Amino acid sequence: MTRPRTLKGQLTLLFLVFTLVPTVLVTAILAERLLDAVARWEHPGVQQALDGSFEVARDMLRRAENDLRQRGQLLAAEPALIRPEAGRVSELLATAYNLDFLQIYSPEGSLLFEATRDPLIAPPGALPDVAGAVDSVDPFLERRESGLLAFAGWRGDPGGEQNILVVGNYFGTDFFPRLDALTSAVGYYRQLRYLIRFKQRSLLVSLALGMLVLAALAVGVARRSAARVSRPMDSLGRAMEAVARDPRPVQVPVEGSEELARLIRTFNTMSRELARSREMLTRAERQTAWREAARRVAHEMRNSLTPMTFSLHRARKLSGAMESEAARRWRSSLDTVLEEVDGLKRLAASFSELARLPEPSMKPVDLGLLLTRTVAGVADDGPKIHWDRPAKPILALGDPTLLRQAFTNLLRNAAEATGKDGNVRIHLENTDEGPTLRVEDDGPGWPEGDPERALDPYVTTKASGTGLGLSLVQRTVLQHGGRLLLGDRPGGGARVTLILPRSEDDVSAMIEEEP
């Protein structure tokens, strides 16, 4: 037998073994006991006793019939019956013939005379079908309800006048019923061996059908139970394969026993963390590529802009001694070029800032306090900022300078997107994932409906923006091991969610260590 390769098949086979083996053993023992009990119904001694009793009863009945026949034939020749008198006949019955009653019928079956051996014995009255019984092979009459047995024979000369003589005895009211019961018992017991064989076969067929039904139920229950146990494992296996192919998080429905449910919850958490790590790694790789490009661009721009700046300032200085209209136009053109060069310098500085990756100095930070100070620095001459500091401090491990720069960039982006007449809403709370900051504005929203594209450097919807603000914020968040999520605000506008990793134990330990 090939061993099942799947967990469901193995569990089904195991459940069947534990279910069917005891069932088969119990059924085999039960069948043996029942067959033995049925076989004991037929006992040779009982059969012999019944047969002997039946033969004795039949022999007694034949003897009684022969005795009645002989006595009736003797009585038929008695002279006293020519003109019968009740007293004389009763005396003959009681003393000479030991009979209970005597009757004389006409050849047509009409009762002419009857007498009993004792006045206490009631005469039976006219018996039915006497004329028919006298010429039959078995000339005997029975009245089963009273236990009467009588013999009918002819009396008189064959050529002369003849009458029907009936003589008989009472054997008790239960004689014939007992004889019938004994006959039925003997016949039933003679058929018992065939009945036993039929019952044994029926019992075996019933047990076999019962076994088949139990086997079918066992298979169904085993498959159902195995499926309940193996389904979470199958789902978990398929989810693991999906995790290997798809970078998105894969979630498995929590079901099964407590141990399986705990394993599935752990897998779901690991899947989310793995997807988050993949996302962070992808973003970090993109940030690294952008930083390298920014570093090279900034380096090349500085190499070109430095001599250009010196040359332009020298030309501006030389043109200062000239008073002609052409000189004034020349100086105006030089001033314009210098302004553009300063803009390029600022752009190169932005590139340099993106390329730099300072190591954060981690320490406990009260995010509510840090946000309050940041809001105060950007609230002048801008949109209305809705911010309520949480009553309870929300702490995180981080670099206050880098986090404040990130918060400032978020608020400035929101303020510039919504304009002076807009609204910016800030919400800070502790969630299951850690301290979470949410900034919403009612501006135009994200470019082309693709929020994630705004994280790429130099992507902006503002005419004067460089598109580096959110890139710098993302860099800071990644340095702190957090996440930056972009989405649409219900009702229009943009939403930015910043999640920092939970580190309450580390924060508490560091607070206790501070003097």
C-alpha positions in Angstrom: 0.0 0.0 0.0 1.4 3.4 -1.1 1.7 5.8 1.8 -0.2 9.1 1.2 2.1 12.0 0.4 -0.2 14.8 1.5 -0.9 15.8 5.1 -4.6 15.4 4.5 -4.2 11.9 3.1 -2.0 10.9 6.0 -4.4 12.3 8.6 -7.4 10.6 6.8 -5.5 7.3 6.8 -4.6 7.7 10.5 -8.2 8.6 11.5 -9.5 5.6 9.5 -7.1 3.2 11.2 -8.1 4.5 14.7 -11.8 4.3 13.8 -12.1 1.1 11.7 -9.7 -1.2 13.5 -11.6 -1.1 16.9 -14.9 -1.3 14.9 -13.8 -4.4 13.1 -12.6 -6.0 16.3 -15.8 -5.3 18.2 -17.9 -6.4 15.2 -16.0 -9.7 14.9 -16.4 -10.4 18.6 -20.0 -9.5 18.5 -20.6 -11.6 15.4 -19.0 -14.6 17.1 -21.1 -14.3 20.2 -24.3 -13.8 18.3 -23.7 -16.7 16.0 -22.9 -18.9 18.9 -26.0 -17.8 20.7 -28.2 -18.5 17.7 -26.5 -21.9 17.2 -27.4 -22.8 20.8 -31.1 -22.6 19.9 -30.9 -26.1 18.4 -30.1 -28.7 21.1 -30.1 -32.4 20.3 -31.6 -33.4 23.7 -34.5 -31.0 23.2 -35.2 -32.5 19.8 -35.1 -36.0 21.1 -37.4 -35.1 24.0 -40.0 -33.5 21.8 -39.9 -36.3 19.3 -40.3 -38.8 22.1 -43.2 -36.9 23.7 -44.9 -36.6 20.3 -44.6 -40.3 19.7 -46.0 -41.1 23.1 -49.0 -38.8 22.6 -49.6 -40.3 19.1 -49.3 -43.8 20.5 -51.7 -43.1 23.4 -54.2 -41.6 20.9 -54.0 -44.7 18.7 -54.4 -47.0 21.7 -57.4 -45.0 22.8 -58.9 -45.2 19.3 -58.2 -49.0 19.1 -59.7 -49.5 22.5 -62.9 -47.6 21.6 -63.1 -49.6 18.3 -62.9 -53.0 20.2 -65.3 -52.0 22.9 -67.8 -50.6 20.4 -67.7 -53.7 18.3 -68.3 -55.8 21.5 -71.2 -53.6 22.6 -72.8 -53.9 19.2 -73.5 -57.6 19.9 -75.0 -57.0 23.4 -78.7 -58.2 23.6 -79.4 -55.4 26.0 -79.2 -52.9 23.1 -82.0 -54.5 21.2 -84.5 -52.6 23.5 -82.1 -50.4 25.4 -82.9 -49.2 28.8 -80.9 -46.4 30.4 -80.3 -48.1 33.7 -79.1 -51.3 32.1 -77.0 -49.6 29.6 -75.3 -47.4 32.2 -74.5 -50.4 34.3 -72.9 -52.1 31.2 -70.9 -49.0 30.5 -69.6 -48.7 34.0 -68.9 -52.3 34.9 -68.2 -54.2 31.7 -66.8 -51.7 29.1 -65.5 -48.7 31.1 -67.0 -46.2 28.6 -68.3 -42.7 29.5 -71.3 -42.6 27.1 -73.2 -44.6 24.4 -75.4 -43.3 21.6 -77.7 -45.0 19.0 -78.4 -43.1 15.7 -80.6 -43.9 12.8 -78.8 -44.7 9.5 -79.6 -41.0 8.5 -77.8 -39.7 11.6 -80.7 -38.9 13.9 -80.1 -39.5 17.6 -82.4 -42.3 18.9 -80.9 -43.2 22.4 -78.1 -42.1 24.6 -76.8 -43.1 28.1 -73.8 -42.3 30.3 -72.0 -44.4 32.9 -72.8 -42.0 35.6 -75.6 -39.5 36.1 -73.0 -36.8 36.9 -71.6 -37.2 33.4 -73.6 -35.1 30.9 -74.4 -36.8 27.6 -72.8 -35.1 24.6 -76.0 -34.7 22.7 -76.3 -35.2 19.0 -72.9 -35.3 17.3 -72.5 -33.8 13.8 -71.8 -35.9 10.7 -72.2 -39.3 12.4 -73.6 -40.9 9.2 -70.6 -39.8 7.3 -68.0 -41.0 9.9 -69.4 -44.5 10.2 -68.4 -45.5 6.7 -65.1 -43.6 6.5 -61.6 -45.0 6.9 -61.2 -43.2 10.2 -64.6 -43.7 11.9 -63.8 -41.5 14.9 -65.5 -38.3 16.1 -63.8 -35.5 18.1 -65.2 -32.6 20.1 -62.0 -30.7 21.0 -63.6 -28.1 23.3 -64.8 -30.9 25.6 -62.0 -33.4 25.0 -64.5 -36.0 23.6 -63.3 -39.0 21.5 -65.9 -41.4 20.1 -66.1 -44.4 17.7 -69.0 -44.9 15.3 -69.9 -48.4 14.0 -72.9 -50.3 12.6 -75.1 -52.4 14.9 -77.5 -55.1 13.6 -77.6 -57.7 10.8 -76.4 -56.5 7.4 -79.6 -57.8 5.8 -81.9 -56.6 8.5 -82.5 -53.4 10.5 -79.2 -51.5 11.3 -78.5 -48.5 13.5 -75.3 -46.5 14.2 -73.7 -47.2 17.5 -71.4 -44.4 19.0 -69.3 -45.0 22.1 -66.7 -42.7 23.6 -64.8 -41.3 26.5 -63.9 -37.8 27.8 -60.1 -37.1 27.9 -60.3 -33.6 29.5 -60.8 -30.2 28.0 -57.0 -29.5 27.5 -56.2 -32.9 25.9 -56.5 -31.9 22.3 -55.0 -28.3 22.7 -52.0 -29.8 24.3 -51.7 -32.4 21.6 -51.9 -29.7 19.0 -49.3 -27.6 20.8 -47.0 -30.5 21.0 -47.4 -31.2 17.3 -46.7 -27.6 16.4 -43.6 -27.5 18.7 -42.2 -30.7 17.1 -42.8 -29.3 13.6 -41.2 -25.9 14.5 -38.2 -27.5 16.1 -37.7 -29.7 13.1 -37.5 -26.5 11.0 -35.3 -24.7 13.5 -32.0 -25.8 11.9 -33.0 -24.2 8.7 -34.2 -21.1 10.6 -30.9 -21.0 12.4 -28.9 -21.1 9.2 -31.1 -18.3 7.7 -30.7 -16.2 10.9 -27.0 -16.7 10.9 -26.8 -15.6 7.2 -29.1 -12.6 8.0 -26.9 -11.7 10.9 -23.8 -11.8 8.9 -25.4 -9.8 6.1 -26.6 -7.2 8.7 -23.2 -7.0 10.3 -21.6 -6.6 6.9 -24.0 -3.8 5.9 -23.4 -2.2 9.3 -19.7 -2.4 8.7 -20.1 -0.8 5.3 -22.2 2.0 6.7 -19.7 2.6 9.6 -16.9 2.5 7.1 -18.6 5.1 4.9 -19.3 7.3 8.0 -15.7 6.8 9.2 -14.4 7.8 5.8 -16.6 10.9 5.7 -15.7 11.9 9.3 -12.0 11.2 8.7 -11.9 13.3 5.5 -13.8 16.1 7.2 -11.6 16.0 10.3 -8.4 15.7 8.3 -9.6 18.7 6.1 -10.2 20.8 9.2 -6.7 20.1 10.4 -4.9 20.2 7.1 -6.7 23.1 5.5 -4.9 25.8 7.6 -1.6 24.0 6.8 -2.4 23.9 3.1 -3.4 27.6 3.1 -0.2 28.4 5.0 1.9 26.4 2.4 0.3 28.2 -0.5 0.8 31.5 1.2 4.5 30.8 1.7 4.8 30.0 -2.0 2.9 33.3 -2.8 5.3 35.2 -0.5 8.2 33.9 -2.5 6.7 35.1 -5.8 4.8 38.3 -4.8 6.4 41.1 -2.9 3.0 42.1 -1.5 1.9 40.9 1.9 0.0 37.6 1.9 -2.6 37.0 4.7 -4.0 33.7 5.7 -7.4 33.4 7.4 -6.9 32.5 11.1 -8.5 29.1 11.7 -7.8 25.7 13.2 -6.6 24.8 16.7 -5.0 27.3 19.1 -1.5 26.2 18.0 -2.3 26.5 14.3 -4.0 29.9 14.8 -1.0 31.2 16.7 1.3 29.9 13.8 -0.9 31.6 11.2 -1.0 34.9 13.1 2.8 34.8 13.4 3.1 34.1 9.7 0.7 37.0 8.8 2.8 39.3 11.0 6.0 38.1 9.4 4.5 38.5 5.9 3.5 42.1 6.6 7.0 42.8 8.1 8.7 41.1 5.1 6.6 43.1 2.6 7.4 46.2 4.7 11.1 45.4 4.6 11.0 44.7 0.9 9.3 48.1 0.4 11.8 49.8 2.6 14.7 48.1 0.8 13.3 49.1 -2.6 12.9 52.6 -1.5 16.4 52.6 0.1 17.9 51.4 -3.1 16.1 54.1 -5.1 17.2 56.7 -2.6 20.8 55.4 -2.8 20.7 55.7 -6.6 19.2 59.2 -6.4 21.8 60.2 -3.8 24.6 59.0 -6.0 23.2 60.8 -9.0 22.6 64.0 -6.9 26.2 63.8 -5.5 27.7 63.6 -9.0 25.4 66.4 -10.4 26.2 68.6 -7.4 29.9 68.0 -7.8 29.8 68.8 -11.6 27.6 71.8 -11.1 30.0 73.2 -8.4 33.0 72.6 -10.7 31.3 74.6 -13.4 29.5 77.3 -11.3 32.5 78.4 -9.3 34.7 79.7 -12.2 31.5 81.1 -13.8 30.7 83.0 -10.7 34.2 84.5 -10.4 34.2 85.5 -14.0 30.8 87.1 -13.8 31.7 89.1 -10.7 35.0 90.2 -12.4 33.1 91.3 -15.5 30.5 93.1 -13.2 33.3 94.9 -11.5 35.0 96.0 -14.7 31.7 97.3 -16.1 31.2 99.5 -13.1 33.5 102.2 -14.3 31.6 102.6 -17.6 28.7 105.1 -17.8 27.4 104.5 -21.2 24.0 103.1 -22.1 25.6 99.9 -23.4 27.5 99.5 -20.1 24.3 99.8 -18.1 22.6 97.1 -20.3 25.7 95.0 -19.9 25.5 95.2 -16.1 21.7 94.4 -16.2 22.4 91.3 -18.2 25.2 90.3 -15.8 22.9 90.7 -12.8 20.3 88.4 -14.4 22.9 85.8 -15.2 24.2 86.0 -11.6 20.7 85.5 -10.2 20.3 82.4 -12.4 23.7 81.2 -11.2 22.6 81.7 -7.6 19.5 79.6 -8.3 21.8 76.9 -9.8 23.9 77.1 -6.6 20.8 76.6 -4.5 19.8 73.6 -6.6 23.3 72.2 -6.2 23.0 72.7 -2.5 19.7 70.8 -2.5 21.5 68.0 -4.4 24.2 67.9 -1.9 21.7 67.8 1.0 20.0 64.8 -0.7 23.3 63.1 -1.2 24.4 63.5 2.4 23.3 60.7 4.8 24.0 61.8 8.4 23.8 59.2 11.0 20.9 59.9 13.4 21.6 60.5 17.0 18.8 58.4 18.7 17.3 59.5 22.0 13.8 59.8 23.5 11.7 62.4 21.6 8.4 63.8 22.7 6.7 64.0 19.3 3.9 66.2 20.5 6.3 68.8 21.8 8.4 68.6 18.6 5.3 69.0 16.4 4.1 72.0 18.5 7.4 73.8 17.9 7.4 72.9 14.2 3.9 74.2 13.7 4.9 77.5 15.4 7.7 77.9 12.9 5.6 77.4 9.8 2.2 78.9 10.9 2.9 82.5 9.9 1.3 83.9 6.7 0.1 80.5 5.7 -3.1 78.3 5.7 -5.0 77.5 8.9 -3.3 74.7 10.7 -5.6 72.5 12.9 -3.4 70.9 15.6 -4.2 69.7 19.1 -1.3 68.4 21.1 -2.1 65.0 22.8 -2.6 65.2 26.5 -0.3 62.3 27.1 3.3 62.4 25.7 3.8 60.2 22.7 7.5 59.1 22.8 9.7 57.6 20.2 13.4 57.0 19.7 14.8 59.4 17.1 17.0 62.2 16.1 15.1 65.5 17.0 16.9 67.5 14.3 16.2 65.1 11.5 12.6 64.5 12.7 12.0 68.3 12.9 13.3 68.8 9.4 11.0 66.0 8.2 8.0 67.5 10.0 8.9 70.9 8.6 9.0 69.6 5.0 5.7 67.8 5.5 4.0 70.9 6.8 5.5 73.2 4.2 4.5 70.9 1.4 0.9 70.8 2.7 0.8 74.6 3.2 2.2 75.3 -0.3 -0.2 72.8 -1.8 -3.3 74.2 -0.2 -2.5 78.0 -0.3 -3.2 80.7 2.3 -7.0 80.1 2.3 -6.7 76.4 2.8 -6.6 74.1 5.9 -4.0 71.7 7.1 -5.0 69.1 9.7 -2.4 67.3 11.9 -3.2 64.3 14.0 -0.8 62.4 16.3 -1.6 59.1 18.1 -0.2 55.8 19.3 -1.4 52.9 17.2 -0.6 49.2 17.2 2.1 49.8 14.7 3.7 52.6 16.7 3.5 56.4 17.0 1.6 57.6 13.9 1.5 61.2 12.4 -1.1 62.1 9.9 -1.0 65.3 7.9 -3.9 66.2 5.6 -4.6 69.2 3.3 -7.4 70.2 1.0 -5.2 71.1 -1.9 -5.2 69.6 -5.4 -3.9 66.2 -4.3 -1.1 64.0 -5.7 0.2 64.3 -9.3 -1.6 62.2 -11.9 -3.4 60.3 -9.1 -0.3 58.3 -8.3 0.8 59.2 -4.7 3.8 56.9 -4.6 5.3 58.8 -7.6 5.6 61.9 -5.4 8.4 60.1 -3.4 10.7 60.2 -6.3 13.1 63.1 -6.3 12.3 66.1 -8.5 8.6 65.2 -8.9 6.5 68.2 -7.9 3.3 70.0 -8.9 4.5 73.4 -7.8 6.1 75.9 -10.2 8.9 76.8 -7.9 9.5 73.5 -6.1 12.5 71.1 -6.5 10.6 67.9 -5.7 13.1 66.9 -3.0 11.0 67.6 0.1 9.2 64.2 0.3 12.3 62.4 -0.8 14.2 63.9 2.2 11.3 63.0 4.5 11.3 59.4 3.3 15.1 59.3 3.8 14.7 60.4 7.4 11.8 57.9 8.0 13.9 55.0 6.6 16.8 56.0 8.8 14.5 55.6 11.8 13.1 52.3 10.6 9.6 53.7 9.9 7.2 54.0 7.0 5.8 56.8 4.9 2.4 56.3 3.3 0.8 58.6 0.8 -2.9 58.6 0.1 -5.9 60.7 -0.8 -7.9 62.6 1.7 -11.7 61.9 1.7 -13.4 64.9 0.2 -10.3 65.9 -1.8 -6.7 66.7 -1.0 -3.7 64.7 0.0 -2.9 62.7 3.1 0.6 61.8 4.4 1.0 59.2 7.2 4.3 58.8 9.0 4.7 55.7 11.2 7.7 55.3 13.5 8.6 51.9 14.9 7.3 51.1 18.4 10.1 51.1 21.0 8.4 51.8 24.3 10.6 49.5 26.3 13.7 51.1 25.0 12.3 54.6 25.5 11.4 53.8 29.1 14.8 52.3 29.8 16.6 55.3 28.3 14.4 57.7 30.3 15.2 55.9 33.6 18.9 56.1 32.8 18.8 59.9 32.2 20.1 62.0 35.2 
